[in-house]
């Protein structure tokens, strides 16, 4: 007997535990199989000529990739999701899908640096004009729209400095002018910000981060609404880019525990941010969930939670030539925090954020910006580690 369950009222952790897989499809096994494949056989020539079966070639999908895509669609409320080899590919493929020579794009100035590099090199080389805009612009983005503006790209919070964008206002203006709205939503995940519900057309995630959660896999996810899905999928096939079965399975496996992991990241990060706020040697804490953060009201209006990534601005003092020395002293004094790029894994990380590429959203003026990924270690231990690092930085006069 087939059970009919209304899943619309399920909580996020229930969706994470069960989405994308029906055990009865695989003889009762809880997890779907990892299908390693290229060729798919057809039962006869007529079926082959018409490609009249669910699977035709592995790049078009397998039971493994379908399980992951369906799980992500359940979280995003999207019409479909494509799987690509990295978070950066999840940015570049939709941009190539919706832009052509002679088009114009609006790109938020607080964007992830590799995204900016792609815009400033490949896109400009093929004749696409890119205008960077203030992340706090809101509905005033209308003043930057051109007759050939095809894409408005958002990232909220902003990379490294965590500016909160007014996504509904920006989306309304963009749609009024026929532009597609894309959002890098890696920081919040659909658990804390369901982008398509706020007017975004294409939601982008580096699944390397929180969905994977263990710093051992690279994958990107791009989820689209019904209006834009076909074009996105067509471009993916034209480029021949897809995620591997093993990586797809790893991300699906990570999704099952993402809710409980993200809650621990959130709790520890917020407690540490609160403790660091006003501490000697800290000029500012850049965390949207803090009431004194400039974008806090927008964050509180639109987001359901905060993740484990935020930054602090060190009190650099008047001698800017000492700022790098202070940043290095801070990093080198850390014992629990690792020094490494990326984030979203179980381990805490710290980096000196370099923001010299910005043209509109200028970097903080008080001192160097240190980005902190708060992992799953005990919060008290992490805070002690950071206090030791601050003491080392404060010794640099």
N, C-alpha and C positions, 0 to 999 in steps of 0.2 A: 504494500500500500504506500502510495506517495503522500508524504505529509506536506500540508500547505501551511507555511508559517509567514506571518506578516513581519518582515524584517525591517520595515521602515522606522520602527521605534527602538531598534536595538541601540545600545550604547556603543561607543567607539571601540572599546576593548573586545566586545562581543563580535563586532564586525571584523576586527583584526584577527581574531581567533578562527573565524569560520569563512571569511570571504574568499572567493576564487577557487574553491575546491569542494566537490561533492564526493565523499569517500565511496559512495556506492558506484561511482563511475569507474573505480579502480579496485573492485572486489573487497571494499571495506577498509582499505589502507587509509590511514589518517592523512598522509601527505601524498601529493601527486607525484608521479614518477619524473625523473630527469630524463627527458627524451633527447638522446644524442642522434642527430640525423642531418642529412642533406637531402637525399633522394626519398621521395614518397612514391610508392607504386600505385597504379590504377588497376582496377579489376578487368577493364576491357578498353578497346580503342575509342569507343564512343564517349565514355567517361573521361578519358584522357584528352580527347579533342575539345570537349566542352569544359574541361576542368571542373566537372560537376561532382566535387566532393569537398569536404571541409578542409582538408589539408592537401596541398599540391606541391609545395617545396618548402624547406625549413625556414628560409628567410621570410616567408609570408606568415609564419606562425607554427607553433607546436603546442601540444597540451601543456607543456611547462610554461611557455611564454604567455599562453592564454590564461593560465591560472593566475599569474602575476598581474596581467593587465586587468582582468576582471576584479581582482582584489583592490587594485588602485582605483578603478572606476567606482567601486562601492564606497570608497572613502571620499573621492573627489566629487561624485555626482556627475561625472563626465560621460560623454558618448563613446569614448574610446581612448586608449592609451598606447603609445608606442614605446618600445624599449630600445635603448641605444647604449653604446659601450661606456659612456662617461657622462658626468654632469655637464661638462663643457659641450659635448655633442648634443645634449638636450637643449642647449641654448642655440647652437649654430644651425641645427637642422630646421627648426621652425622659422628662423630668420631667413634662411635660404628659400624656404617654402613660400614666404609671403612678400618677399622683396625681389625686385629686378632692377636692371640698369635704368636710371632716371628717377627712381623712387626716392622718397625722403622718409627718414625714421627719427622719432624722438626717443632718446635714450637717457635714462636717469643718470645723473652725474655721480651718484654714490654706488655705482654698479660694481660687481665683482670684476677685478682687474683683467682676467683673461677674456671676459666678454668685451671689455673696452678695447683690448688689443685686437680682437677679431674685427670689431667695427672700424678701427683706425687703419687696418691693413687690408684684409681681403675684401670687405664690403666697399671700402672707398676705391680699391683698385678696380672693382667692376662697376663703378659709377653710381654707387648708392650714397646719398648725402645723409650724414648723421649729425643731428643737433643734440647736444647735451643740455639737460634742464635741471633746475633746482628740485631736489626731492620734495621740498615743502610747497611746491607751486600750486597744488590742488587744481581747482577749476580754472585758474588763470592760465593753465596750459593751452587754453584756447588761443592765446596770443601767438603761440609758436606753431600752430597748425598751418600747414601749407596745402595747396590744392593737390599736391602729389604725396602727402603724408599717408603712408600705408600701414605703419606699425607704430604703436606707442608701447615702449618696453618699460616695465616697472620692476623694482626689487624692494620689498618692504618686509622687515627693516633693511636699511641700506647696509652695504658691506662695510664692516669695521667700525662705522660710527652710528649705525642703527637708527637713522632717520625714519620716521613712520610716514608713509605716503597716504593721502586721501584717495584710496583706490576707487571707491564708488564715484567720486566727483570726476576723477580723471577718466574713468571708463565711460561715463555719460558723455563727456565732451568728445572723446575719441570716436564713439559710436555715432554721434551726431554728424561726424565728418567722414564716416565710412572707413575708419581705421580699425585694425585688429589690435586688441590689448593682450599683451603677454606679460607674465609675471614669474620671476624666479622666486619661488615660495619655499625654498629649501629650509630656511630658518624655522618657520612655524610648522611646517608639514600641514596636511589637510586636517589634522586633529585640532590644531589651534587657529587655523585660518583656512576656510574653505573658499578658495579664490573664485571659483566660478559663480558662487552665490553673491559675490560683490561686483560682478560685471566683467570679470576677466574672461577672455575667450580661450586662452591657452595657458595652462599651469605647468610650470617647469620645476623639476626636482633633481638634485644630485642625490640619487639613492645610495651613493657611496657614504653619505652622512648618516642621518638617523635611521632610515629604513634598514641599512646594512648593520650599522651599530657596532661593528667589531674591527674596523680598520683593516679588513682583509679582502675587500671586493670593490670594484669600480663599476658603476652602472648609472644611467640616466633615464628618467621617465618624463614623458611629455603627454599631458592629458588635455583633450580638446572638447569643446562643445560640438553639437551636431552640425552646426553651420560650417565649421572649419576642419572637421576631422578628415574628410576625403582628401583635401589638398595636402594636409600634413602627412597622411599615409602615402600618398603618391610620391611625395618628395623623398620620403624615407626609402621607398623601393627604388627610385631613380638613382639614389646615392648608394644603394646596396649596403646600408648600415643597420645592423641589428645587434642586440645583446646575445651573449652566449647562453646555452641552457644551464650550465653550472652556475654562472653568475646570477641568472634569473631566479634559480632555485634558492640561492643564498639570500637574495633580497626578500623573496617570499617567506623564507624561514625567519628572517629578521623582523618582518612586519608583525609576526605573531606576538612578539614581546615589545614592540616599539612603544606602545602606550605606557606600560609600566616603567620602561627605561626613561622615556621622555619626562614622565612625572618626577622621577628622581633627579634627572638633570635640572628640571625647572626649579624644584625645591631647593636644591643645594646652591644653584647659581644665584637665585634671588636672595637667599640668606647671606651668601658671601658678598654679593653686591651691596646689600644693606650695611654689612659690617665695614666694608671698605669705604663707603660714602662718608667723607669728612675725615678719614684717617690721615695722619701726617704723611706727606709725600704723595698724596693722591689729590690732584687738582679737580678731577671730575670722574664720575662713574657714568658710563654710557650704557644704560640698561632701560629699555622702554617701560618696564613694569615699575620702575621707581617713580613715585609721585612728582619728584622735581625734574624729571626728564622732560625736555621740551615737547616731545610728541606723545606724552603719556595719555592725554585725553583721547586722542585718536586710537591709540593702541587699546585702551580700555573699551572704547566703543565697538571696535571691530574684531579684536582677537579674543580667543578663549583661554589663552595661556601664553607663557613665554618659555623659551627653550634654554639650553645650557651655554649659549654663546653671548658674551658681552665684552666690552672693552673698558679699560681705565686709562685716564690721561694722567701721566706722572707730572708732578710739579717740577718742571725742568729748570726753573730759575732763569735769570736774565741772560746767561751766557748760552746761546743756542748751540755753540760748538761743543758743549758738554752733553747735549741731549742724547746723542748716540752712545756715548760712554755710559750714561745713566741707564739707558735701555739695555745695554749689554750686561751691565752689572746686575740689573734686575733679573735678567734671564739666566745668567750663569750661576746665580745663587739658588735657583730653584732645584729641589731634589725630587719632588713627586711629579710636578708638571714636566712633561717632555717638551722638547723644542722641536716642533714639527708642524708642517702645513696640513691642511684639511681639518676636519672636526667631526663631531657626531659619534665618535667611537666611545668605548667604555673608559678610555684613559684621558686624563686632563692634559691639555696642551697650552702652550703660550708662544706667541710670536710678536715681534715688533712690526706693527702695521705701517707700511709706507704709503703715503697718500699724496705724493707730489704730482701724480697724474691728473688730479682733479682740476677742473676749470671753473666750476660754478660753486659747488659745495666745498668750501675751503676746509682744510684740516684744522683741528683745534690748535689754538695759539699758545696754550699754557705749557706744553711739553710733549714728549713722545707718547704715542698711542700704543698700548699693549693689549692685544686681543687675547682673551682667555676663553678656552673651552673647558667647562667644568664637567668632569667625568663622573664616574660612579663610585669614586673613593669616598671615604667619610669626609663630610664637609669640614669638621674641625681640623682634620689633618691638612686639608687643602688651604684653609685660612692661615694656619701656622706657617705653611710653606710660603704663602704670599707675603706674610708679615716679615719673614726673614729676607725675602727678596726686596721688599720696600726698604728695609734697614740698609741693605747693601747699596741700593740706588741712592739713598739719602746721604751716604758717605761721600758721594761725588759732589764736591762743592762747586 
